[in-house]
Amino acid sequence: TLKGFLGAFTAALALAILCSQSRLAEDALYPYAVILQVTPVVAIAPLILIWVGFERIDLALTLIAGMIAFFPILSNAVQGLKSADFNLLDLARLYGASRWQVLYRVQIPSALPALLTGMKVGGVIALIGEVTAEFVAGSGTATGLAWRIVESGNPLEIPTLFAALAL
């Protein structure tokens, strides 16, 4: 879950910076991010599992967790980067700041609240995506929350089931 979340954060922040700097990039790439968000995990997990191979199930689970966490981070980061105070942007440009200085000194600091909100939502959703992917693809071993839930649910070991759910 953590690897998927960190990968989603890195990719989403890079794409958000690109989209905030170029309207053409936003128009070209943002619709694909929306399509990725509305695609059900249960439908795409077997395809990713086949794509990465059955011997690398951990990679498939990481990719699915990252795909799930990607869009909330991206959408909040883009919104945050675009909502920088126009007076501060104009002042930075008036003082001769380059495009990257404006991004680094004005836009990114003003986007932090929205970015942290996206990270909070993305972190929770990454865990949900990881467990859902384990249900669909399996973990490849006798480990993982989804495996523990299924294993304890079949013989009706309710305390173990609730412990796995709480965890």
DSSP file with accessible surface (Angstrom, degrees, kcal/mol):
  #  RESIDUE AA STRUCTURE BP1 BP2  ACC     N-H-->O    O-->H-N    N-H-->O    O-->H-N    TCO  KAPPA ALPHA  PHI   PSI    X-CA   Y-CA   Z-CA
    1    1 A T     >        0   0   54      0, 0.0     4,-2.6     0, 0.0     5,-0.2   0.000 360.0 360.0 360.0 -43.5    0.0    0.0    0.0
    2    2 A L  H  >  +     0   0  122      2,-0.2     4,-2.8     1,-0.2     5,-0.2   0.912 360.0  49.4 -65.6 -41.6    2.8    2.4    0.9
    3    3 A K  H  > S+     0   0  154      1,-0.2     4,-2.4     2,-0.2    -1,-0.2   0.919 112.9  47.6 -62.8 -43.3    4.7    1.7   -2.3
    4    4 A G  H  > S+     0   0    3      2,-0.2     4,-2.5     1,-0.2    -2,-0.2   0.912 112.7  49.1 -63.4 -41.2    1.6    2.3   -4.4
    5    5 A F  H  X S+     0   0   31     -4,-2.6     4,-2.8     2,-0.2    -2,-0.2   0.927 111.9  47.6 -64.7 -45.3    0.8    5.5   -2.5
    6    6 A L  H  X S+     0   0   91     -4,-2.8     4,-2.4     2,-0.2    -2,-0.2   0.902 113.1  48.8 -64.8 -39.1    4.3    6.9   -2.9
    7    7 A G  H  X S+     0   0   40     -4,-2.4     4,-2.5    -5,-0.2     5,-0.3   0.917 112.5  48.0 -64.5 -41.4    4.3    6.0   -6.6
    8    8 A A  H  X S+     0   0    4     -4,-2.5     4,-2.9    -5,-0.2     5,-0.3   0.910 111.5  50.8 -65.3 -40.6    0.9    7.6   -7.0
    9    9 A F  H  X S+     0   0   49     -4,-2.8     4,-2.6     2,-0.2     5,-0.3   0.941 112.5  45.8 -62.2 -46.5    2.0   10.7   -5.1
   10   10 A T  H  X S+     0   0   94     -4,-2.4     4,-2.2     2,-0.2    -2,-0.2   0.945 117.6  42.3 -63.2 -48.1    5.1   11.1   -7.3
   11   11 A A  H  X S+     0   0   49     -4,-2.5     4,-2.5     1,-0.2     5,-0.2   0.908 115.7  49.3 -66.8 -41.0    3.3   10.6  -10.6
   12   12 A A  H  X S+     0   0    0     -4,-2.9     4,-2.6    -5,-0.3    -2,-0.2   0.907 111.3  48.6 -67.7 -40.2    0.3   12.7   -9.6
   13   13 A L  H  X S+     0   0   44     -4,-2.6     4,-2.5    -5,-0.3     5,-0.2   0.931 112.7  48.4 -66.4 -41.3    2.5   15.6   -8.4
   14   14 A A  H  X S+     0   0   62     -4,-2.2     4,-2.3    -5,-0.3    -2,-0.2   0.937 115.1  44.5 -63.5 -44.1    4.6   15.6  -11.6
   15   15 A L  H  X S+     0   0   32     -4,-2.5     4,-3.0     1,-0.2    -1,-0.2   0.877 111.4  53.8 -69.0 -35.2    1.5   15.4  -13.8
   16   16 A A  H  X S+     0   0    0     -4,-2.6     4,-2.4     2,-0.2    -1,-0.2   0.913 109.0  48.4 -65.6 -40.9   -0.2   18.2  -11.7
   17   17 A I  H  X S+     0   0   33     -4,-2.5     4,-1.5     2,-0.2    -2,-0.2   0.935 113.0  48.2 -63.4 -43.3    2.8   20.5  -12.2
   18   18 A L  H  X S+     0   0   82     -4,-2.3     4,-1.6     1,-0.2     3,-0.3   0.932 113.4  47.1 -61.9 -44.4    2.7   19.7  -15.9
   19   19 A C  H  < S+     0   0    1     -4,-3.0     7,-0.3     1,-0.2    -1,-0.2   0.843 110.9  51.6 -68.2 -33.2   -1.0   20.4  -16.2
   20   20 A S  H  < S+     0   0   22     -4,-2.4    -1,-0.2    -5,-0.2    -2,-0.2   0.771 114.6  43.4 -74.9 -22.7   -0.8   23.6  -14.2
   21   21 A Q  H  < S+     0   0   27     -4,-1.5     2,-0.4    -3,-0.3    -2,-0.2   0.691 119.3  39.3 -93.2 -20.8    2.0   24.9  -16.5
   22   22 A S     X  -     0   0   42     -4,-1.6     4,-1.9    -5,-0.2    -1,-0.2  -0.957  54.1-165.1-138.2 117.3    0.5   23.9  -19.8
   23   23 A R  H  > S+     0   0  157     -2,-0.4     4,-2.7     1,-0.2     5,-0.2   0.864  96.3  56.6 -64.7 -35.5   -3.2   24.0  -20.8
   24   24 A L  H  > S+     0   0  136      1,-0.2     4,-2.0     2,-0.2    -1,-0.2   0.921 106.6  48.7 -63.1 -42.9   -2.4   21.8  -23.7
   25   25 A A  H  > S+     0   0   15     -7,-0.2     4,-2.7     2,-0.2     5,-0.4   0.901 111.6  50.1 -64.3 -40.3   -1.0   19.1  -21.4
   26   26 A E  H  X S+     0   0   25     -4,-1.9     4,-2.0    -7,-0.3    -2,-0.2   0.936 111.7  47.1 -64.1 -45.4   -4.0   19.3  -19.2
   27   27 A D  H  < S+     0   0   92     -4,-2.7    -1,-0.2     1,-0.2    -2,-0.2   0.842 118.2  43.0 -64.5 -31.6   -6.5   19.0  -22.1
   28   28 A A  H  < S+     0   0   54     -4,-2.0     4,-0.2    -5,-0.2    -2,-0.2   0.866 126.3  25.9 -82.7 -36.7   -4.5   16.0  -23.5
   29   29 A L  H >X S+     0   0   66     -4,-2.7     4,-1.3    -5,-0.2     3,-0.6   0.760 102.8  72.4-104.6 -28.9   -3.8   14.1  -20.3
   30   30 A Y  H 3X S+     0   0   55     -4,-2.0     4,-2.0    -5,-0.4     3,-0.2   0.873  92.4  58.5 -62.7 -37.5   -6.5   14.9  -17.7
   31   31 A P  H 3> S+     0   0   65      0, 0.0     4,-2.3     0, 0.0    -1,-0.2   0.884 103.8  53.6 -60.1 -33.6   -9.3   12.9  -19.4
   32   32 A Y  H <> S+     0   0  167     -3,-0.6     4,-2.2    -4,-0.2    -2,-0.2   0.873 106.3  52.4 -67.7 -34.4   -7.1    9.7  -19.2
   33   33 A A  H  X S+     0   0    5     -4,-1.3     4,-1.8    -3,-0.2    -1,-0.2   0.894 109.2  49.7 -66.5 -38.3   -6.8   10.3  -15.5
   34   34 A V  H  X S+     0   0   58     -4,-2.0     4,-2.0     2,-0.2    -2,-0.2   0.923 109.8  50.6 -65.8 -42.2  -10.6   10.6  -15.2
   35   35 A I  H  X S+     0   0   98     -4,-2.3     4,-0.8     1,-0.2    -2,-0.2   0.916 109.3  51.9 -61.4 -40.8  -11.0    7.4  -17.2
   36   36 A L  H  < S+     0   0   56     -4,-2.2     3,-0.5     1,-0.2    -1,-0.2   0.887 108.7  51.9 -62.9 -35.8   -8.6    5.7  -14.8
   37   37 A Q  H  < S+     0   0   75     -4,-1.8    -1,-0.2     1,-0.2    -2,-0.2   0.885 110.3  45.7 -69.9 -38.9  -10.5    6.9  -11.8
   38   38 A V  H  < S+     0   0  108     -4,-2.0    -1,-0.2    -5,-0.1    -2,-0.2   0.534  87.1 103.1 -88.1  -3.0  -13.9    5.6  -13.0
   39   39 A T  S  < S-     0   0   47     -4,-0.8     2,-0.1    -3,-0.5     5,-0.0  -0.659  80.3-116.5 -78.6 126.2  -12.6    2.1  -14.0
   40   40 A P     >  -     0   0   81      0, 0.0     4,-1.6     0, 0.0     3,-0.4  -0.364  10.3-137.6 -66.1 139.2  -13.6   -0.4  -11.4
   41   41 A V  H  > S+     0   0   23      1,-0.2     4,-2.6     2,-0.2    -2,-0.0   0.884 103.5  58.7 -61.7 -39.0  -10.7   -2.1   -9.6
   42   42 A V  H  4 S+     0   0   90      1,-0.2    -1,-0.2     2,-0.2    -3,-0.0   0.847 108.1  46.5 -62.8 -31.4  -12.4   -5.5   -9.8
   43   43 A A  H  4 S+     0   0   58     -3,-0.4     4,-0.4     1,-0.1    -1,-0.2   0.851 119.0  37.7 -79.3 -34.2  -12.5   -5.2  -13.6
   44   44 A I  H  X S+     0   0   37     -4,-1.6     4,-2.3     1,-0.1     5,-0.2   0.711  96.5  79.1 -93.9 -20.0   -8.9   -4.1  -14.1
   45   45 A A  H  X S+     0   0    0     -4,-2.6     4,-2.5     1,-0.2     5,-0.2   0.914  94.1  48.5 -59.0 -46.0   -7.1   -6.2  -11.5
   46   46 A P  H  > S+     0   0   55      0, 0.0     4,-2.3     0, 0.0    -1,-0.2   0.900 111.1  51.9 -62.8 -34.7   -7.1   -9.4  -13.5
   47   47 A L  H  > S+     0   0  116     -4,-0.4     4,-2.4     2,-0.2    -2,-0.2   0.918 111.4  45.9 -66.1 -42.5   -5.8   -7.5  -16.6
   48   48 A I  H  X S+     0   0   13     -4,-2.3     4,-2.7     2,-0.2     5,-0.3   0.900 110.5  54.3 -66.5 -38.7   -2.9   -6.0  -14.6
   49   49 A L  H  X S+     0   0   14     -4,-2.5     4,-1.6    -5,-0.2    -2,-0.2   0.924 111.8  43.8 -61.0 -43.3   -2.2   -9.3  -13.0
   50   50 A I  H  < S+     0   0  113     -4,-2.3    -1,-0.2    -5,-0.2    -2,-0.2   0.910 113.0  53.6 -67.1 -39.4   -1.8  -10.9  -16.5
   51   51 A W  H  < S+     0   0  195     -4,-2.4    -2,-0.2     1,-0.2    -1,-0.2   0.921 117.2  34.1 -64.3 -46.5    0.2   -7.9  -17.7
   52   52 A V  H  < S-     0   0    7     -4,-2.7    -1,-0.2     1,-0.1    -2,-0.2   0.672 118.4-111.3 -85.5 -17.3    2.8   -8.0  -15.0
   53   53 A G    ><  -     0   0   13     -4,-1.6     3,-1.3    -5,-0.3     7,-0.2   0.121  17.2 -94.9 100.6 147.7    2.8  -11.8  -14.7
   54   54 A F  G >  S+     0   0  134      1,-0.3     3,-0.5    -4,-0.1    -1,-0.1   0.683 119.2  64.0 -70.7 -19.3    1.6  -14.2  -12.0
   55   55 A E  G 3  S+     0   0  155      1,-0.2    -1,-0.3    -3,-0.1     3,-0.2   0.615 102.7  50.2 -80.4 -10.2    5.1  -14.5  -10.5
   56   56 A R  G <>  +     0   0  128     -3,-1.3     4,-1.6    -7,-0.2     3,-0.4  -0.411  61.7 144.3-122.9  57.4    5.0  -10.7   -9.6
   57   57 A I  H <> S+     0   0   22     -3,-0.5     4,-2.7     1,-0.2     5,-0.2   0.874  70.1  60.9 -64.1 -35.6    1.7  -10.4   -7.8
   58   58 A D  H  > S+     0   0  110      1,-0.2     4,-2.2     2,-0.2    -1,-0.2   0.896 103.8  50.2 -60.2 -38.7    3.2   -7.9   -5.3
   59   59 A L  H  > S+     0   0   71     -3,-0.4     4,-2.6     2,-0.2    -1,-0.2   0.911 109.6  51.0 -64.9 -40.9    3.9   -5.5   -8.3
   60   60 A A  H  X S+     0   0    0     -4,-1.6     4,-2.3     2,-0.2    -2,-0.2   0.926 110.9  48.0 -62.6 -43.4    0.4   -5.9   -9.5
   61   61 A L  H  X S+     0   0    3     -4,-2.7     4,-2.5     1,-0.2    -1,-0.2   0.895 111.6  50.5 -65.3 -38.2   -1.0   -5.1   -6.1
   62   62 A T  H  X S+     0   0   32     -4,-2.2     4,-2.4    -5,-0.2    -2,-0.2   0.916 110.5  49.4 -65.0 -42.7    1.3   -2.1   -5.9
   63   63 A L  H  X S+     0   0   60     -4,-2.6     4,-2.6     2,-0.2    -2,-0.2   0.911 111.7  48.4 -63.0 -41.4    0.2   -0.8   -9.3
   64   64 A I  H  X S+     0   0    1     -4,-2.3     4,-2.1     2,-0.2     5,-0.2   0.929 111.4  49.0 -67.5 -43.4   -3.5   -1.2   -8.4
   65   65 A A  H  X S+     0   0    0     -4,-2.5     4,-2.0     1,-0.2    -1,-0.2   0.918 113.4  48.5 -60.7 -40.0   -3.1    0.6   -5.1
   66   66 A G  H  X S+     0   0   10     -4,-2.4     4,-1.5     1,-0.2    -2,-0.2   0.896 109.0  52.2 -67.0 -39.7   -1.2    3.4   -6.9
   67   67 A M  H  X S+     0   0   42     -4,-2.6     4,-0.7     1,-0.2    -1,-0.2   0.887 111.0  47.9 -63.4 -38.1   -3.9    3.7   -9.7
   68   68 A I  H  < S+     0   0   30     -4,-2.1     3,-0.2     1,-0.2    -1,-0.2   0.902 115.8  43.2 -69.5 -40.8   -6.6    4.1   -7.1
   69   69 A A  H  X S+     0   0    0     -4,-2.0     4,-1.2    -5,-0.2    -1,-0.2   0.683  98.4  79.0 -79.0 -15.9   -4.7    6.7   -5.1
   70   70 A F  H  X S+     0   0   25     -4,-1.5     4,-2.6     1,-0.2     5,-0.2   0.921  86.8  50.9 -62.7 -50.0   -3.6    8.6   -8.2
   71   71 A F  H  X S+     0   0   36     -4,-0.7     4,-3.0     1,-0.2     5,-0.3   0.898 106.7  50.0 -67.1 -44.3   -6.7   10.6   -9.1
   72   72 A P  H  > S+     0   0   12      0, 0.0     4,-1.9     0, 0.0    -1,-0.2   0.919 115.2  46.0 -61.1 -36.7   -7.5   12.3   -5.7
   73   73 A I  H  X S+     0   0    0     -4,-1.2     4,-2.4    45,-0.2    -2,-0.2   0.936 115.1  47.4 -68.3 -44.1   -3.9   13.4   -5.4
   74   74 A L  H  X S+     0   0    0     -4,-2.6     4,-2.8     2,-0.2     5,-0.3   0.950 112.7  46.6 -61.9 -50.8   -3.8   14.7   -9.0
   75   75 A S  H  X S+     0   0   29     -4,-3.0     4,-2.2     1,-0.2    -1,-0.2   0.911 115.6  45.2 -64.3 -40.2   -7.1   16.5   -8.9
   76   76 A N  H  X S+     0   0   41     -4,-1.9     4,-2.6    -5,-0.3    -1,-0.2   0.892 113.6  50.1 -69.2 -38.0   -6.4   18.2   -5.5
   77   77 A A  H  X S+     0   0    1     -4,-2.4     4,-2.8    -5,-0.2     5,-0.2   0.923 111.5  47.5 -66.9 -42.8   -2.8   19.1   -6.6
   78   78 A V  H  X S+     0   0    7     -4,-2.8     4,-2.1     2,-0.2    -2,-0.2   0.943 113.9  47.8 -62.4 -45.8   -4.0   20.7   -9.9
   79   79 A Q  H  X S+     0   0  103     -4,-2.2     4,-0.8    -5,-0.3    -2,-0.2   0.920 114.0  47.5 -61.6 -41.7   -6.7   22.6   -8.1
   80   80 A G  H >< S+     0   0    0     -4,-2.6     3,-0.5     1,-0.2    -2,-0.2   0.909 111.3  49.3 -67.3 -42.1   -4.2   23.8   -5.5
   81   81 A L  H >< S+     0   0    2     -4,-2.8     3,-0.7     1,-0.2    -1,-0.2   0.855 113.5  47.3 -66.4 -33.3   -1.6   24.8   -8.0
   82   82 A K  H 3< S+     0   0   81     -4,-2.1    -1,-0.2    -5,-0.2    -2,-0.2   0.612 102.5  64.8 -82.5 -11.9   -4.1   26.8  -10.1
   83   83 A S  T <<  +     0   0   65     -4,-0.8    -1,-0.2    -3,-0.5    -2,-0.1   0.185  68.7 134.9 -99.6  18.9   -5.6   28.6   -7.0
   84   84 A A  S <  S-     0   0    1     -3,-0.7     2,-0.2     1,-0.1    23,-0.1  -0.341  72.3 -88.0 -63.5 147.8   -2.5   30.5   -6.1
   85   85 A D     >  -     0   0   82      1,-0.2     4,-2.1    21,-0.2     3,-0.2  -0.381  31.7-145.5 -60.8 124.1   -3.2   34.2   -5.3
   86   86 A F  H  > S+     0   0  142      1,-0.2     4,-2.8     2,-0.2     5,-0.2   0.825  98.1  58.2 -64.2 -31.6   -3.1   36.2   -8.5
   87   87 A N  H  > S+     0   0  120      2,-0.2     4,-2.3     1,-0.2    -1,-0.2   0.912 107.6  46.4 -64.9 -40.7   -1.6   39.2   -6.7
   88   88 A L  H  > S+     0   0   87     -3,-0.2     4,-2.6     2,-0.2    -2,-0.2   0.890 112.4  50.9 -67.5 -38.0    1.4   37.0   -5.5
   89   89 A L  H  X S+     0   0   10     -4,-2.1     4,-2.3     2,-0.2    -2,-0.2   0.932 112.2  46.3 -63.5 -44.9    1.8   35.6   -9.0
   90   90 A D  H  X S+     0   0   91     -4,-2.8     4,-2.4     1,-0.2    -2,-0.2   0.893 112.2  51.2 -64.3 -39.9    1.8   39.1  -10.5
   91   91 A L  H  X S+     0   0   79     -4,-2.3     4,-2.0     2,-0.2    -2,-0.2   0.923 109.8  49.3 -64.0 -43.3    4.2   40.3   -7.9
   92   92 A A  H  <>S+     0   0   17     -4,-2.6     5,-2.5     1,-0.2    -2,-0.2   0.918 113.7  46.0 -63.0 -41.4    6.6   37.5   -8.5
   93   93 A R  H ><5S+     0   0  134     -4,-2.3     3,-1.4     1,-0.2    -1,-0.2   0.873 108.3  57.0 -68.4 -35.3    6.5   38.1  -12.3
   94   94 A L  H 3<5S+     0   0  139     -4,-2.4    -1,-0.2     1,-0.3    -2,-0.2   0.882 105.2  51.5 -62.8 -36.5    7.0   41.8  -11.7
   95   95 A Y  T 3<5S-     0   0  186     -4,-2.0    -1,-0.3    -5,-0.1    -2,-0.2   0.380 125.1-104.7 -82.4   3.9   10.2   41.1   -9.8
   96   96 A G  T < 5 +     0   0   59     -3,-1.4    -3,-0.2     1,-0.2    -2,-0.1   0.726  58.0 168.4  85.4  23.6   11.4   39.0  -12.7
   97   97 A A      < -     0   0   29     -5,-2.5    -1,-0.2    -6,-0.2     2,-0.0  -0.435  33.3-121.6 -69.5 142.0   10.9   35.5  -11.3
   98   98 A S     >  -     0   0   57     -2,-0.1     4,-2.4     1,-0.1     5,-0.2  -0.250  29.7 -99.6 -74.5 171.4   11.2   32.7  -13.8
   99   99 A R  H  > S+     0   0  152      1,-0.2     4,-2.0     2,-0.2     5,-0.1   0.890 125.4  47.2 -59.4 -40.6    8.4   30.3  -14.5
  100  100 A W  H  > S+     0   0  157      2,-0.2     4,-2.8     1,-0.2    -1,-0.2   0.838 109.5  53.2 -74.6 -31.7   10.0   27.7  -12.2
  101  101 A Q  H  > S+     0   0   93      2,-0.2     4,-2.9     1,-0.2     5,-0.4   0.897 109.2  49.4 -67.5 -39.9   10.7   30.2   -9.4
  102  102 A V  H  X>S+     0   0    5     -4,-2.4     5,-2.2     2,-0.2     4,-2.2   0.929 113.6  47.0 -62.3 -43.2    7.0   31.2   -9.5
  103  103 A L  I  <>S+     0   0    9     -4,-2.0     5,-2.8    -5,-0.2    -2,-0.2   0.952 118.5  39.9 -61.8 -48.9    6.1   27.5   -9.3
  104  104 A Y  I  <5S+     0   0  157     -4,-2.8    -2,-0.2     1,-0.2    -1,-0.2   0.870 125.8  33.0 -72.4 -38.0    8.5   26.8   -6.5
  105  105 A R  I  <5S+     0   0  181     -4,-2.9    -3,-0.2    -5,-0.2    -1,-0.2   0.704 134.4  14.8 -96.8 -20.3    8.0   29.9   -4.4
  106  106 A V  I  X5S+     0   0   22     -4,-2.2     4,-1.7    -5,-0.4    -3,-0.2   0.746 123.8  41.8-118.8 -56.4    4.4   30.8   -4.9
  107  107 A Q  I  ><S+     0   0   17     -5,-2.2     4,-1.5     2,-0.2    -3,-0.2   0.927 113.8  47.2 -69.7 -47.3    2.3   28.0   -6.5
  108  108 A I  H  ><S+     0   0   52     -5,-2.8     4,-0.8    -6,-0.2     3,-0.4   0.943 113.1  48.3 -64.0 -46.2    3.6   25.0   -4.6
  109  109 A P  H >4 S+     0   0   65      0, 0.0     3,-0.7     0, 0.0    -1,-0.2   0.909 113.6  47.6 -61.0 -35.7    3.4   26.6   -1.1
  110  110 A S  H 3< S+     0   0   46     -4,-1.7     4,-0.3     1,-0.2    -2,-0.2   0.758 110.2  54.1 -75.1 -20.1   -0.2   27.8   -1.8
  111  111 A A  H 3X S+     0   0    4     -4,-1.5     4,-2.9    -3,-0.4    -1,-0.2   0.560  81.2  94.4 -87.8  -7.9   -1.1   24.3   -3.1
  112  112 A L  H <X S+     0   0   81     -4,-0.8     4,-2.9    -3,-0.7     5,-0.3   0.883  81.4  51.0 -57.0 -44.3    0.0   22.5    0.1
  113  113 A P  H  > S+     0   0   87      0, 0.0     4,-1.9     0, 0.0    -1,-0.2   0.950 115.7  42.3 -59.9 -43.6   -3.4   22.4    1.8
  114  114 A A  H  > S+     0   0   15     -4,-0.3     4,-2.4     2,-0.2    -2,-0.2   0.904 114.5  51.8 -68.5 -37.8   -5.1   21.0   -1.2
  115  115 A L  H  X S+     0   0   14     -4,-2.9     4,-2.4     1,-0.2    -1,-0.2   0.919 109.3  49.2 -65.2 -41.6   -2.2   18.6   -1.8
  116  116 A L  H  X S+     0   0  104     -4,-2.9     4,-2.2    -5,-0.2    -1,-0.2   0.870 109.4  52.9 -66.8 -34.6   -2.3   17.3    1.7
  117  117 A T  H  X S+     0   0   66     -4,-1.9     4,-2.3    -5,-0.3     5,-0.2   0.930 110.1  47.9 -64.0 -44.1   -6.1   16.8    1.4
  118  118 A G  H  X S+     0   0    0     -4,-2.4     4,-3.0     1,-0.2    -2,-0.2   0.891 110.9  51.5 -63.4 -37.0   -5.5   14.7   -1.7
  119  119 A M  H  X S+     0   0   49     -4,-2.4     4,-2.4     2,-0.2    -1,-0.2   0.885 108.2  51.8 -67.8 -37.2   -2.8   12.7    0.0
  120  120 A K  H  X S+     0   0  148     -4,-2.2     4,-1.6     2,-0.2    -2,-0.2   0.949 115.6  40.3 -63.7 -47.4   -5.1   12.0    2.9
  121  121 A V  H  X S+     0   0   58     -4,-2.3     4,-2.5     1,-0.2     5,-0.2   0.926 115.4  52.2 -66.7 -43.1   -7.9   10.7    0.6
  122  122 A G  H  X S+     0   0    0     -4,-3.0     4,-2.3    -5,-0.2    -2,-0.2   0.867 105.8  54.4 -63.5 -36.3   -5.4    8.9   -1.6
  123  123 A G  H  X S+     0   0   28     -4,-2.4     4,-1.5     2,-0.2    -1,-0.2   0.921 111.3  44.2 -64.4 -42.5   -3.8    7.1    1.4
  124  124 A V  H  X S+     0   0   91     -4,-1.6     4,-2.0     1,-0.2    -2,-0.2   0.935 115.0  48.2 -67.2 -43.3   -7.1    5.7    2.5
  125  125 A I  H  X S+     0   0   45     -4,-2.5     4,-2.9     1,-0.2    -2,-0.2   0.840 105.0  59.8 -69.2 -31.1   -8.1    4.8   -1.0
  126  126 A A  H  X S+     0   0    0     -4,-2.3     4,-2.4    -5,-0.2    -1,-0.2   0.919 106.2  47.7 -62.5 -40.7   -4.8    3.1   -1.6
  127  127 A L  H  X S+     0   0   73     -4,-1.5     4,-2.4     2,-0.2     5,-0.2   0.931 112.3  49.0 -65.9 -42.0   -5.4    0.7    1.2
  128  128 A I  H  X S+     0   0   98     -4,-2.0     4,-2.5     1,-0.2    -2,-0.2   0.924 112.4  48.6 -62.6 -42.5   -8.9    0.0    0.0
  129  129 A G  H  X S+     0   0    1     -4,-2.9     4,-2.5     2,-0.2    -1,-0.2   0.900 110.1  51.8 -64.5 -38.9   -7.5   -0.6   -3.5
  130  130 A E  H  X S+     0   0   21     -4,-2.4     4,-2.1     2,-0.2    -2,-0.2   0.941 112.4  44.5 -64.0 -45.8   -4.8   -2.9   -2.2
  131  131 A V  H  X S+     0   0   23     -4,-2.4     4,-2.0     2,-0.2    -2,-0.2   0.925 114.1  50.0 -66.9 -41.2   -7.3   -5.1   -0.2
  132  132 A T  H  X S+     0   0   39     -4,-2.5     4,-1.9    -5,-0.2    -1,-0.2   0.916 110.1  50.5 -62.7 -41.8   -9.7   -5.2   -3.1
  133  133 A A  H  X>S+     0   0    0     -4,-2.5     4,-3.6     1,-0.2     5,-0.5   0.875 107.5  54.1 -64.9 -35.9   -6.9   -6.2   -5.5
  134  134 A E  H  X5S+     0   0   24     -4,-2.1     4,-1.7     1,-0.2    -1,-0.2   0.880 106.3  52.6 -64.8 -37.7   -6.0   -9.0   -3.1
  135  135 A F  H  <5S+     0   0  103     -4,-2.0    -2,-0.2     2,-0.2    -1,-0.2   0.915 119.5  34.7 -60.8 -42.1   -9.5  -10.3   -3.1
  136  136 A V  H  <5S+     0   0   53     -4,-1.9    -2,-0.2    -5,-0.1    -3,-0.2   0.945 133.3  23.7 -79.6 -49.1   -9.5  -10.4   -6.9
  137  137 A A  H  <5S-     0   0   18     -4,-3.6    -3,-0.2    -5,-0.2    -2,-0.2   0.657  98.3-131.5 -95.4 -18.1   -5.9  -11.4   -7.7
  138  138 A G     << -     0   0   28     -4,-1.7    -1,-0.2    -5,-0.5    -3,-0.1  -0.092  22.6 -99.2  80.2 167.2   -4.8  -13.1   -4.5
  139  139 A S        -     0   0   12      2,-0.4    -1,-0.1     4,-0.1   -81,-0.1   0.507  41.7-121.9-102.2  -7.6   -1.6  -12.2   -2.8
  140  140 A G  S    S+     0   0   59      1,-0.2     2,-0.3    -6,-0.1    -2,-0.1   0.226  90.8  49.1  86.1 -17.6    0.4  -15.1   -4.1
  141  141 A T  S    S-     0   0   84      2,-0.3     2,-1.2     0, 0.0    -2,-0.4  -0.844 103.3 -89.7-139.7 178.7    1.1  -16.2   -0.5
  142  142 A A  S    S+     0   0   57     -2,-0.3     2,-0.3    -3,-0.1    -4,-0.0  -0.331  94.9  91.9 -90.3  52.7   -0.8  -16.8    2.6
  143  143 A T        +     0   0   84     -2,-1.2     4,-0.3     5,-0.0    -2,-0.3  -0.898  44.8  73.0-136.5 170.1   -0.4  -13.2    3.7
  144  144 A G  S  > S-     0   0   31     -2,-0.3     4,-2.0     2,-0.1     5,-0.1  -0.054  78.2 -89.5 103.9 154.1   -2.3  -10.0    3.4
  145  145 A L  H  > S+     0   0   38      1,-0.2     4,-2.5     2,-0.2     5,-0.2   0.904 123.4  51.2 -64.7 -43.6   -5.4   -8.5    4.9
  146  146 A A  H  > S+     0   0    2      1,-0.2     4,-2.6     2,-0.2     5,-0.2   0.910 109.8  50.0 -64.0 -40.4   -7.7   -9.8    2.2
  147  147 A W  H  > S+     0   0   84     -4,-0.3     4,-2.9     1,-0.2     5,-0.2   0.924 111.2  49.5 -62.2 -41.7   -6.4  -13.3    2.6
  148  148 A R  H  X S+     0   0  100     -4,-2.0     4,-2.2     2,-0.2     5,-0.2   0.901 110.9  49.8 -65.0 -39.1   -6.9  -13.1    6.4
  149  149 A I  H  X S+     0   0   28     -4,-2.5     4,-1.7     2,-0.2    -2,-0.2   0.945 115.3  42.4 -65.3 -46.5  -10.5  -11.9    6.0
  150  150 A V  H  X S+     0   0   66     -4,-2.6     4,-1.8     2,-0.2    -2,-0.2   0.928 114.3  51.6 -66.1 -43.7  -11.3  -14.7    3.5
  151  151 A E  H  < S+     0   0   71     -4,-2.9    -1,-0.2    -5,-0.2    -2,-0.2   0.890 116.1  39.8 -62.4 -39.5   -9.5  -17.3    5.6
  152  152 A S  H  <>S+     0   0    0     -4,-2.2     5,-2.6    -5,-0.2     9,-0.2   0.741 111.4  58.7 -83.9 -20.3  -11.3  -16.4    8.8
  153  153 A G  H ><5S+     0   0   26     -4,-1.7     3,-0.8    -5,-0.2    -2,-0.2   0.849  96.6  60.6 -77.0 -33.4  -14.7  -15.8    7.1
  154  154 A N  T 3<5S+     0   0  133     -4,-1.8    -1,-0.2     1,-0.2    -2,-0.1   0.947 113.4  33.6 -63.2 -49.9  -15.0  -19.3    5.7
  155  155 A P  T 3 5S-     0   0   79      0, 0.0    -1,-0.2     0, 0.0    -2,-0.2   0.339 115.5-113.4 -88.2  12.0  -15.0  -21.2    9.1
  156  156 A L  T < 5 +     0   0  129     -3,-0.8     2,-1.7     1,-0.2    -3,-0.2   0.885  52.8 166.5  60.0  45.0  -16.8  -18.3   10.8
  157  157 A E     >< +     0   0   90     -5,-2.6     4,-2.2     1,-0.2    -1,-0.2  -0.633  10.0 178.2 -85.3  81.6  -13.9  -17.2   13.0
  158  158 A I  H  >  +     0   0   73     -2,-1.7     4,-2.8     1,-0.2     5,-0.3   0.866  70.0  53.7 -63.1 -42.8  -15.6  -13.9   13.8
  159  159 A P  H  > S+     0   0  103      0, 0.0     4,-2.1     0, 0.0    -1,-0.2   0.935 112.3  45.6 -60.2 -41.2  -13.0  -12.5   16.2
  160  160 A T  H  > S+     0   0   53      2,-0.2     4,-2.4     1,-0.2    -2,-0.2   0.900 112.0  52.6 -65.9 -39.1  -10.2  -13.0   13.7
  161  161 A L  H  X S+     0   0   35     -4,-2.2     4,-2.3    -9,-0.2    -1,-0.2   0.944 111.3  45.4 -61.8 -47.1  -12.4  -11.5   11.0
  162  162 A F  H  X S+     0   0  132     -4,-2.8     4,-2.6     1,-0.2    -1,-0.2   0.868 110.5  54.5 -67.5 -34.1  -13.1   -8.4   13.0
  163  163 A A  H  X S+     0   0   60     -4,-2.1     4,-2.2    -5,-0.3    -1,-0.2   0.923 110.1  46.6 -63.6 -42.6   -9.4   -8.1   14.0
  164  164 A A  H  < S+     0   0    8     -4,-2.4    -2,-0.2     2,-0.2    -1,-0.2   0.903 113.1  49.5 -67.0 -38.8   -8.5   -8.1   10.3
  165  165 A L  H  < S+     0   0  103     -4,-2.3    -2,-0.2     1,-0.2    -1,-0.2   0.906 111.5  48.6 -65.3 -40.7  -11.2   -5.6    9.4
  166  166 A A  H  <        0   0   89     -4,-2.6    -2,-0.2     1,-0.2    -1,-0.2   0.891 360.0 360.0 -66.5 -38.0  -10.0   -3.3   12.3
  167  167 A L     <        0   0  148     -4,-2.2    -2,-0.2    -5,-0.2    -1,-0.2   0.922 360.0 360.0 -66.8 360.0   -6.4   -3.6   11.1
